[in-house]
Amino acid sequence: MTYILFFGAYFFWVDIATLLFFTVEVSLRIWVAPVVDPRFKGFKGRLKYCFTFNGFIDVVSTYPYYLQWLIPFPIVWLKLLRTSRTLRLFRISRYLKSWRLLRDSIAEKKRELIISMQFLIVITFILSLILYFFEHERQPEAYSNGASSALWAFAQYIGDPGGFADTPPLTVPGRIIACIVGLLGIAIVAVPAGILGAGFTEAIEKENNKEKLQECQSKLRLAFERKLDRPSGFQAVPFFRTLTDIQARFHLTEDEIIEAVHSMPDFRLINIAATIPTGNLHADVLAVEHFNVNTVYGQMIDRGSRITIVSPASCVDPIAGSFSFYLAKIGGFNYISREIGDYAPYKSFYSVGEKLEEGQSEYNADLERLMSRDKAWSFTFLAASGAQEPEYNTQVHLGVGASKGDESLDAEGLIICDKELYSRFYTALSTHLKNEFGLETDNGKFHNTSMAGLWARRLKLPADSNNVIMRMAWSAFFHDPRRLVIARTIAETICKEIIGQELELSPQMKIKAFGFGDYN
């Protein structure tokens, strides 16, 4: 008896302690529900959360216990309150894999379950009405109307626990219908069970595929370990990895790589052949490109600089985003890039139309904010001399708002205001690229930058802002192994000529790691 009293008191205090713990936990769950799902925002939203399955279990198993201290309940209600607290066991189900698989299988096969049940219910109603026509004359009291025969038919499915359908048919057609209803009674259990079984198998298969996919994703991230770029001395994320290279390194199939890439927001497939100019035949080579994502449109890094590197077509032009990212990183400049978007049909953020693309309003707002600083400069980076474009006799093409072929700075509507500073920058850049890399530079010779929809004309920019369009041949920023040295040279020229100071390299460029994690 002493032991009973001891353990009774012990379990009482354990019960109180767990009740208090769960009360705090449930209250916090309700409070942060809008963070998990925006549908539960505000008082009404949180109330809505309380009537979800998990929310209802939380509330019913916790809060009603406190009512007995406020309202005098009969003993029966107190027992009900205590029984409701056993619903806490349902809370465990949210952490069980088997319960999650069952939930997923029901959700996956919900449509089939509803259709099968609708079919069985309709057939049962039809049979019960036919049964009424045959049995009404023989048993007018038992089958007085269609509802009574329907009640008899549906009662067979649940074993007639109330005994209110203990009136078997007497006519031959009625007995045949009763046999059919009996078979349907089997089907009403067997069909949903079969559907759920198939759904459960599919859910298990999806769970296994999910685990395998996560393993492939992890391997894919390992493929983009920073390596020493010997020409520059930087520890850099590889600009791309071919599918063949990834297969050889990590023993993944091509389908596994493609599925992993499609499931990850910061990876994409590229075709290296798209970087070859028209006329130069090249076999298609699929590769994987890795990039950083921190906005709805892609990537934005504010380093507090008055220089911003803009890459409006990273999601379409292979490696353009990676090169412009390093250009901004090496120089310590701001960076904004459109990494997310459909390849086709494609609408570039380079221009601003009447109808904005998804994410473009956020992109424009961030770009306006970055360019709101005094004497701000932007350098919009685009690819040239690839895909359907011919190969030019110059590799770096600058533009400041003039028509194609106008290499002067006398045109109206230019997107720079400090022509003298731009001229010094252009001369210095041309000299460095020619002497160090053999790259030729032009100003407006091959590309038109006078279009009215150009972002530098459509956005709200300060009057003293300067905007330069820089197109570079893929042969220079993609295929040339000195691409990071080229990026450093451009960054040094911008720092020296535009800002008026020497380039200071970030120590992060020497750190070995994976991906772009600490580059921001």
N, C-alpha and C positions, 0 to 999 in steps of 0.2 A: 504493500500500500504506500509505503514511504517513497519507493522508487517511482510509482505512478504519479504521486504528487510532484516529485522532483522533476521528472521529465515533462509532466504537464505544464509546470511553471516555465521550464526551459523552452519548450516549443511555443508557449504563449509569447515570450519575449522575442524569440526568433521571428515569430509571425509579425509582431509589432515592428521590429527592426526592418524586415523585408518590406512591410507595408510603407513605412516612411521612405525607404530607399526608392521603391517603385513610384511613390507619389512624386518625389522630386524628379525622377527620370521622365515620367509621363508628362509632367508639367513642362519640362524643358522640351520634350518632343513636340508638344502642341505649340510652344512658343516659337521654335525654329522651323516649324512646318513650311512657312513661306520660302525659306531658304532652299529647302529640298525641292519644292514644287511651287511655282508662282500662283497656281490655282488656289492655294490656301492662304493668300494674302489677306490681311485685315481680320476683323472679328468674325465676319461671316465665313471667310475662308478657313479660319481655324476651327469654327464650328463644323464646317463641311468635312474637315479632316477627322473630327471626332466620330463621324458616321461612316468612315471607311472601315474596311474589315479590321486592320491592325489597330486603327484609332479607337474603334468601338470596343475591342477586346481590352485595350489599355484602360479606357475610362470605366467600363463596367467592372473590371477586376480590381479597381483601386478606389475611386471616389465614393461609391455607395456605402462603403464601410463607415465613413464619417457621418452618414445620416443618422445612425443610431444614437449619436451623441447630441443631435439637434432635435430629432423627432422621436417620440415614444412609439415603437413598433411592437405589434403582437409577436409572440415567439415564433410563429410560422415565417413571418417576414424576416426576422433575424436569421433564421436558418437559411432562408433564400439568399440573404446578403452573404452569409458565410460560404454558401455553395458557389455564389458568383465569383468568389475569390479563387476558386479552382480554375477559372478561365485563364489565370495567369499561365497555365501550362500551354495554352495556345500561343503565348508569346514566344515560346521556344521554337515553334514551327518556322518562324521567319528566318531562323539561323540553320535549319536543317536542309540539307541538300535534297533529300527525298521529297520533302514538302514543296520545295521550290520547283522540282521537276514535275510533280503532279500539277501544281498551279500553272506551269508553263504549258503542259500538255492539254489542260482544259482550255486555256486561252487560245492555243493553236488550233484546237478542234472545235471551238465554240460554234462555228457556223454549221459544221456537219452535225453536231449534237442537236442543235435547234431544228434543223431541217428534218432529221430522223424522228425527233419527238413530235413535230408538227404532223408528219406523215402518219405516224402511229395513232395520234389523237383523232385525226380526220377519219381514218379507216375505222377506228372504234366507234365513232359517232354514226357513221354510215351503217355499220353492222348492227348497232343498237336500235336504230330506227327500223331496219328490216326485221329485226327480232320482235319489235313491238307489233308490227303488222301481222306476224304469224301467231304470236302468243296472246294478243289482247283478247281474242274471242275465247280461248281455252282458259286463260287465267286473268279475267278482267280486274280483279283486285290487286294482284301482284304486278301486272303490267298495265296500269291505268292510263299511262301517257308515255310519250317518248322519253321524258326525263327519267322516269323510273327504270326503263330498260337501259338507258345510258348509265344510270347509277349501278345497275346490276353488272354491266359490262366492266366498268372501271373498278368495281369492288373486287372482281376476280383478280385484278393485277396486284392488289395488296393483301390478298388472302381473306377478304371479308372479315376483318376483326370485329365488326359490330354485329354481325349476323343479320344485317338488314337486307342481304341479297340471297338469302337461303331459299330461293324459289327457282329451282332448275327448270329449263324449258321442257315442255311435254311434246311438242310437235316435232316431226322429223326435221323440217327446215331449221327450227329453233335449236335443235341439238347439234346440227351441222354448224350453225353459226356459233354455238357455244364452244365447239371444238376449235373453230378458227380463232375465237377470242382467247382460248387457252394457248394456242400457238403464238398469238400476238403477245400474250403474257410472258412467254419465253423470250420473244423478240425484243420486248420493251426493256429487258435487262441485258440480253445478249448483244444487241446492236450498239447501245451506248458503251457497253463494256469493251466491245471490239474496237470501237472508235477511240476510246480512251487508251486502250492498250497500244494501238498504233501511234497515238499521240505521245504516249509515254516513251515508246521506243524511239520516236523521232526526237523527243526532248533529250533523252540520254545521248543520242547520236550528236545532237547539236552541242550538248555540254562537252562531250569528248572533243568535237571539232573546235570548240571555243578554247579549250585547254591547249590543243595543238596549235591553234592560231596564235595564242599568247606566246607560246614557245617560239614560233616563227618570228613574231614581232620583236621579241627580245634578241634573237639572233640578228635580225635586220638592223637593230640599233647598234649592235656590236660591230657591224660592218662599217660603221661610220666613226670609228675611233680616229682621233686626231693623229696625223702622221707628220713626220718632219718633211717639210717642203724644202728641198735642198737649195734651189735657186734663191729663196728668200730667207731661209733659216727659221721660218715660222712653223709652229705646230698647228696644222690646219685640218679642218674637216674635209675629207675628200669631196671634190665637186660632184662626183657621181661614182657609182659602181655598176658595172655591167652585170646582167643576169647571170652570165656564164661565170664571172668571177665570184659572185655570191654563192652560186651552186657549188663551185669547187671548194670554197672556204668553209661552208656551213652544211653541206650535204642536204640542201633543200631542192625540191623540184621547182620547175618553172611555175607551175600552177600555185604552189604554196607561196612563192615569193609574190606573185601577182595578187593573190588573195590578201596577203599580209599588207601589201602596199595600199590596196583599196580600202582596208579597214583602219588605216592610220592617217590622221589629218595632216601630218607633217612630212609625208613622203609622197612622191609621185613617180610615175613611169615617164621616161623620155625616150625619144628616138634620135640617136646620134646622127643618123643620116639627114635629119631635118636641118642640121647646121652646115650642110655642104651646099655651096652655091649651085644654081641651075647650070646644067651642062657637065658637071663633074659627077659621074655615076658612082654611087656608093651603096653597098648593101645595107639594109635596115639592121640596126643594132639597138636592141632594147637595153635600157639602163635605168637605174633608180637614183633619184635625186632627193636629198634630205634638206629640209629648211626649218626655220623656226616659225611658230604661230603663237601670237598673243593677242590678236584682235579678230573681229568677225570677218575681216577681209584678208588677213594675213599677219603682217608684222609691222610694228611701229616702235622705234627706239628713240627716245628724246634724251640726248646727251647734253642739252643745254647749249649747243653750238648755234651759230648763226648760219652754218652751212648745212643743207639738207640734201642727202642723196635720195632720189626718187626712182623707184622701179615699178612702173605701172603695168608691166606685162610679164612678171615673173612666172605666172601660172601657165604661160604659153611658150615663152622663149626659153629653151633649155639653158640652164646655168647662168642666165642673165641675173637672176636673183642672188645666186651665190657670189658672183663677181662683185655686184654692186654692194652686197652685204659686207664683204671684206674691204672694199674701197671705203665704206663709211666707218668700219671698225678700225682700220689702220689710221685713218685721219682723225678719229674721234668726232665724226660728224653725226648728225641726226640721220635716221634712216626710216623710210616708209616704203612698203612693198606690197603689191597685190599678189598674194600667194594662193588665194582661194578663188576658184571660179571655173566655169566650164571651158573646155578647150574649143568646143564647137556646139552651137554658134557662139562666137567670141566677140565681146564688146570691150575694147580696151579702156582703162581708166586714164589713158593718155589724153583722151578728149572727153568733154562733158556735153551730153545731149540733153534734150528736153526730158527724156525719161531716164532716170538713174538706174543703174544695175544694182543687184543685191550687194550691200556692203559699201556702195560708192558714197552714200551720204556721210557715213562714219569716216570713210577715207578722206573725203573732201574737208570735213571738219577738222580732222587731225592735221592735215596738210596746211590748212589755213592757220591753225594755231602755231605750227612749227615755223611758218613763214611770217609770223606777226612781229618778229624781233627786228630791231633796227638794223638796216643795211643787210638784210637777209639775202642769201644766195641759195638757189636750188640748182642741182645738176640732175636732169632726168636721163636715166641710162636706158638705152634700147639696143637690141641686136640688129646687125646689118649683114648683108652678103651671105645669106643662107636661105634654105628652102626654095621659094619661088623667086628669090631676088638675085640679080646678076652680081658678078664679082667686079668691084670698082678698082681703080688704080690708086685709091687712097683707102686706108683702113680705119681711120678715126674721123668721124664726120660730126662737126659741131654746127649748131644752128641757134639763132637768137630771134627768130620771128620773121625772117625774110622769105621771099619766094625762092623756089628752086633755081639755082644758077646765079643768084645775086650774092656775090661774095663780099660786098661792101657792107658798111655799117650805116648807110645813108637812107635805107628804106624806112617808110612810115610804119608805125605800129610795132616797133621792136619790143621784145619782152625783157630788155635790159635798160637800165638808166645810166649806168656808169660805163660808157663806151671806152674810155681811156683805160680803165682798169681791166676791162675784158680784153682789150687789144694786147696789153702786156701779158696777161695770162695766156692768151692764145699763142703768142709768139714764143713764150717760154715753154709751154707744153709741146708745141710742134717741134721745137729744137731738141728737147729731151727725148721725145719718142723716136725722132729720126736718128739721133746720134747713138742712143742706147739700144734700140730694138729694131731699127730700120723701118719703122711705121710712119706712113705718110698721113698728114692731117689736112682737112679742108674745112672751110667755113661756108656752109650753105650751098655747096657745089652740086650735090646729088639729091638732097632731100628738102622738101618744102616744109617750112615751119610757120607759114603765114595763115594757116586755117583759123577760122573764127572760133571753132569749138575747142581749141587747145586749152588744156586745164589752166595754164598760166594767164589766160585771158578771161576765162569764165569764173574763176574763183575770186574771192575778195582778198586781194593782196595789197600790202602797203605800197605807196607810190615810189618808195626808194628801194624796192626789192629788185633783184636781178635773177633771171632764169635762163639757164643754158640747157639746150637739148644736146645730148651726147650719144651718138650711135657708134658702135664699134663692131668691126667684123668678128665673126665667130672664130676666125683663124687666129685672132689676137687674144681674145679673152677666154676661149674654150680650148683650142688645140695647141696653143703655145704653152710649153711647160713653164715659161717665165711669167705666167699670168699674174701671180701674186706680186712679182717684182714690178710688173706694169701697173698694177693697182697702187702699189706703194709710191711709184713715181708720180702718178696722177695726184694722189693725196698730198705728196710733198709739194707739188706745184701749186695746188689750191691753198695749202697752208701758207706758203711763202709769198705768193703773189696776191691772193685775195685777203687773207687774214693778216699777213705781215709778220709771221713768226715761223720758227723752224718746227718741223714735225717731231712730236714726241710719241714714240711707240708705246702701246699699252703692254705691261708685263704679261697680260693674259695670252698674248700671242706666242708665248714661250711655254705655256702650261699644257701638259699632255692630259687629255680627258676624252670624253665621248660627246659628240654632238655640239650644239651651240649653247648648252646650259648656262655657262657663266660669262658668255660674251656680251650680255646686255649691260 
